[in-house]
Amino acid sequence: MTFDAFGKRLFHLFEINIREETCLSLQSDLTEQRMWWQLEEMTKNLVDQAQRLSSAVEDAKAICANRRVTLMQRLASELLGKECVRQVSFSQLSLFLPAGK
């Protein structure tokens, strides 16, 4: 084999090695991009779930507060009679609600 042929062969092997490294690098980049995308999607899903849970808690609090008022009105009705209940304002009933309601 002549020096020229040896040089061409060596260049060809070097060129193949560069192509393989480039392909591996591209595959690695794609794998990394896919992993970041999956992480972002999981984060978005967790945020959505947290928002739905927060909304459900607020709904439950409102339902409990309304139920408490209804029960107090019913109790007042039984204790005071139906005519007196009409005179009981919501502000008077709210004395039985937790602070901040």
N, C-alpha and C positions, 0 to 999 in steps of 0.2 A: 504494500500500500504506500502510495506516495504521500509526501507531506501535505500536498494540496487535498488529496482524497481524505486523509486523516483529519485535516482541518474542517472540511465540509461535514464529515461524519460527526465530529465533536460539536460543531455548530448546530447540526440537526438534533442531536441528543439534548443540547442545552435548550434549544427552542422547544422541544417536547416537554422538558422539565418546567419551563416557564409557563407553558399552556396548562399543564396539570396543576401547578401552584395557583394560577389564575382561576381555574375552575374550582379548586378547593376553597380559595378565598371568596369567590362568588357564592358558593354553597354556604359557607360559614356566615357571610353577610345576610343571606336570605334566611338562614336559621335564626340569626340574632333578631332580624326584623320581625319574624314571625313570633318569636318569644316576647318581644316588646308589645306587639299588637295584642297577643293573648293576655298579657298583664294589664294593658289598658282596658280591654274588654271586661276582665274580671273586676277591675276597679270600678268601672261604670256600673256594672251589675250590683256590686256591693253598695254603692251610693244610692242607686234606685231602691234597693231593698230597705236601706236605712230610712229613706224618705217615706216609703210606704208604711214602715213600722211607726215612724213618728206621727204620721197622719192617723194611723189606727189608734195610737195612744190618745191623741187629741179627741178623736171621735168617742172613745170610751169614757174619757173624762167628761165630755159634754153630756153623754147619755146618763152617767151617774149623777151629775148635777141636776139634770132634768127630773130624774127619778126621785131624787131627794126632795125636790120642791113639790112634786106631785104627792109624795107620801106625807109631807108636812101639811099640805093643803087638805088631804084626806083626814089626817089626824085632827087638824083644827076644825074641820067640818064635824067630826064626831064629837069633839069636846065642847065646841061652842055653839053648834047648831048652824044650819045652812045660812041663815040670815046674817049671822056675825061674820062668816067667812068672807062674804063679799066685801066687808069693810077692812079685812086684813090685806095690807099692801105687800107687794113683793119685797120691798125694803125691810119690812118687819120679818118676813120669812127668811130673808137672806142673813139674818142674825144667826141662823143655824148652819149656814154654809161655811166651809173653810175660808180662812182669810184670803183675800185676793180674788174672790169670785164675784 
